[in-house]
Amino acid sequence: MADRYLSFAGTAPGRFLTQRLGLPRPAVLHRWSPGSPALDGDLLHLTAGTSGLALAPVLARTGIAFGEEGGAAGRAHPAAVVLDATGVRDVDALAEVHSALHPVVRSVADSGRVLVLGAPLDPADHHQSAAQQALEGFARSLGKEIGRGRTVNLLRLRDASAAESTLRFLLSPKSAYVSGQVIHVGAGPARPPGDWERPLAGHTALVTGAARGIGEAVAETLARDGAHVFVLDVPAAEADARRVAERLGGSALTLDITAADAAERIAAALPDGLDVLVHNAGITRDRRLVNMPAERWSPVLEVNLGSVLRTTDALLARGTLRPGGRVVATTSIAGLAGNAGQTNYGASKAGIVGLVRSLAPRALDAHGVTVNAVAPGFIETAMTAAIPLLIRAAGRRMNSLAQGGLPADVAETTAWLAHPASGAVNGQVVRVCGQSLLGA
Ligand SMILES: NC(=O)c1ccc[n+]([C@@H]2O[C@H](COP(=O)([O-])OP(=O)(O)OC[C@H]3O[C@@H](n4cnc5c(N)ncnc54)[C@H](O)[C@@H]3O)[C@@H](O)[C@H]2O)c1
């Protein structure tokens, strides 16, 4: 469903009118396309506090041209600014955050990136915790005011080399619709791929609900990254599932994910094992609770949560998910913020968050498998095209980028979480919502 307002706002009369009338002014986002570099432009590397982070060698490996403050690279209109604030340990050092970014923030290119690096909070030091927590309020506020399609995120890390895939993602146009996020990268294993262009070469991925919408885009992106993709969907969607699988050189698997034998049939279709499991299939059956019969409650809980728990458990227990494997589940901002008419959907999607946070450390310890979730906001799909006009219009604009995201935005985020070098990213719930006001 085309966003005509976005197209209009980009024209000369559109720019004039939206400015005069004080209307939202969405920028056409710069998204990644094949053959593009990791970052379209230079990166400015700034520091606040005394940092011990070895960032420069990791940035050098990415091929991104970067320079320090006052240096040649990145001075005019940097495509990205990275502020290393891992060494900010007290309120005084926060002044350096201001003095580093205040002079340069205006010059960041359209659709550019501001990435603040923070340290994990130190429970034994409330001054460090206060100063580091302050970075969240800072980053989220800057995200809301920076405009022109620019994003602001906070990445907490100890070891820059464990965060290479995350840095590449957050700095690139692949994260165009990810803003206002706080992401933690731990100390888990990060296996750099032989080829950063095809990191999933030789890997097998399975995406549920992949015959259309976001799932189709995820399947496409994982196939682009080299994976052999199993496109799973219900028997009624068999023709579409086959079409997608054929186009991607993958395989179609038609079954209802809620069927009692679903995990068994998946395992049987994957005798050599699975590296990436993406739980994307999802349904809505909206009604206010007073009008919601059990027939509208149960299927939503079953498809969106029950089947996710069952298949994950079974595929881990059978060893179908190989060590180094990745589980990426799909929640929603409705699961984080709640949404009128969606008690069933909100419950199911909040359940995914509980699943991810609880299982992630144990699955990594016991199976070498990471478990994360993506939380889409308003994404332009058949699901959101069915929303009544006025609610749809509001849903699109109620975020810092003032527009809906595309299935590809969720797909790129999933591909980053599925990346072999993302082993230190675990238990994260990453919103792909343009910094939606809902549950922010
Ligand atoms: N579109 C959005 O704005 C948005 C926002 C937040 C979250 N999400 C979530 O993203 C996911 C994909 O959303 P979408 O908009 O692409 O939806 P969609 O309705 O376009 O596609 C969902 C796919 O899942 C399949 N499916 C449904 N039940 C199934 C079952 N029992 N077994 C196997 N496959 C089944 C459907 O046939 C369909 O192909 C869902 O989990 C949804 O809740 C979407």
The ligand as an SDF file (V2000), in Angstrom:
LIG
                    3D

 44 48  0  0  0  0  0  0  0  0999 V2000
    3.0000   -5.9060    9.4030 N   0  0  0  0  0  0  0  0  0  0  0  0
    3.2730   -5.2950   10.5380 C   0  0  0  0  0  0  0  0  0  0  0  0
    3.2050   -4.0680   10.6350 O   0  0  0  0  0  0  0  0  0  0  0  0
    3.7150   -6.0800   11.7430 C   0  0  0  0  0  0  0  0  0  0  0  0
    3.9570   -5.3720   12.9120 C   0  0  0  0  0  0  0  0  0  0  0  0
    4.3800   -6.0610   14.0370 C   0  0  0  0  0  0  0  0  0  0  0  0
    4.5590   -7.4290   13.9760 C   0  0  0  0  0  0  0  0  0  0  0  0
    4.3020   -8.0970   12.8250 N   0  0  0  0  0  0  0  0  0  0  0  0
    4.5040   -9.5500   12.8320 C   0  0  0  0  0  0  0  0  0  0  0  0
    5.3310   -9.9160   11.7390 O   0  0  0  0  0  0  0  0  0  0  0  0
    4.9750  -11.2190   11.2730 C   0  0  0  0  0  0  0  0  0  0  0  0
    4.6700  -11.1820    9.7920 C   0  0  0  0  0  0  0  0  0  0  0  0
    3.6650  -10.2170    9.5760 O   0  0  0  0  0  0  0  0  0  0  0  0
    3.0940   -9.8820    8.1120 P   0  0  0  0  0  0  0  0  0  0  0  0
    2.5680   -8.5100    8.1780 O   0  0  0  0  0  0  0  0  0  0  0  0
    4.0850  -10.2400    7.0680 O   0  0  0  0  0  0  0  0  0  0  0  0
    1.8350  -10.9020    8.0610 O   0  0  0  0  0  0  0  0  0  0  0  0
    1.1140  -11.6060    6.8300 P   0  0  0  0  0  0  0  0  0  0  0  0
   -0.2680  -11.8910    7.2830 O   0  0  0  0  0  0  0  0  0  0  0  0
    1.2980  -10.8280    5.5700 O   0  0  0  0  0  0  0  0  0  0  0  0
    1.9330  -12.9810    6.6840 O   0  0  0  0  0  0  0  0  0  0  0  0
    1.8970  -13.9830    7.6830 C   0  0  0  0  0  0  0  0  0  0  0  0
    2.1850  -15.3140    7.0340 C   0  0  0  0  0  0  0  0  0  0  0  0
    2.1090  -16.3160    8.0830 O   0  0  0  0  0  0  0  0  0  0  0  0
    1.4200  -17.4450    7.5760 C   0  0  0  0  0  0  0  0  0  0  0  0
    0.7920  -18.2200    8.6430 N   0  0  0  0  0  0  0  0  0  0  0  0
   -0.2440  -17.8480    9.4240 C   0  0  0  0  0  0  0  0  0  0  0  0
   -0.5960  -18.8650   10.2450 N   0  0  0  0  0  0  0  0  0  0  0  0
    0.2610  -19.8820   10.0080 C   0  0  0  0  0  0  0  0  0  0  0  0
    0.4070  -21.1870   10.5340 C   0  0  0  0  0  0  0  0  0  0  0  0
   -0.4250  -21.6520   11.4680 N   0  0  0  0  0  0  0  0  0  0  0  0
    1.3880  -21.9760   10.0510 N   0  0  0  0  0  0  0  0  0  0  0  0
    2.2320  -21.5190    9.0750 C   0  0  0  0  0  0  0  0  0  0  0  0
    2.1320  -20.2880    8.5290 N   0  0  0  0  0  0  0  0  0  0  0  0
    1.1560  -19.4780    8.9850 C   0  0  0  0  0  0  0  0  0  0  0  0
    0.3570  -16.8200    6.6570 C   0  0  0  0  0  0  0  0  0  0  0  0
   -0.1720  -17.7770    5.7510 O   0  0  0  0  0  0  0  0  0  0  0  0
    1.1330  -15.7090    5.9800 C   0  0  0  0  0  0  0  0  0  0  0  0
    1.7780  -16.1600    4.8020 O   0  0  0  0  0  0  0  0  0  0  0  0
    3.8050  -11.6680   12.1530 C   0  0  0  0  0  0  0  0  0  0  0  0
    4.2740  -12.4450   13.2250 O   0  0  0  0  0  0  0  0  0  0  0  0
    3.2440  -10.3590   12.6620 C   0  0  0  0  0  0  0  0  0  0  0  0
    2.5340  -10.5320   13.8660 O   0  0  0  0  0  0  0  0  0  0  0  0
    3.8720   -7.4550   11.7130 C   0  0  0  0  0  0  0  0  0  0  0  0
  1  2  1  0
  2  3  2  0
  2  4  1  0
  4  5  1  0
  4 44  2  0
  5  6  2  0
  6  7  1  0
  7  8  2  0
  8  9  1  0
  8 44  1  0
  9 10  1  0
  9 42  1  0
 10 11  1  0
 11 12  1  0
 11 40  1  0
 12 13  1  0
 13 14  1  0
 14 15  2  0
 14 16  1  0
 14 17  1  0
 17 18  1  0
 18 19  2  0
 18 20  1  0
 18 21  1  0
 21 22  1  0
 22 23  1  0
 23 24  1  0
 23 38  1  0
 24 25  1  0
 25 26  1  0
 25 36  1  0
 26 27  1  0
 26 35  1  0
 27 28  2  0
 28 29  1  0
 29 30  1  0
 29 35  2  0
 30 31  1  0
 30 32  2  0
 32 33  1  0
 33 34  2  0
 34 35  1  0
 36 37  1  0
 36 38  1  0
 38 39  1  0
 40 41  1  0
 40 42  1  0
 42 43  1  0
M  CHG  2   8   1  16  -1
M  END
$$$$
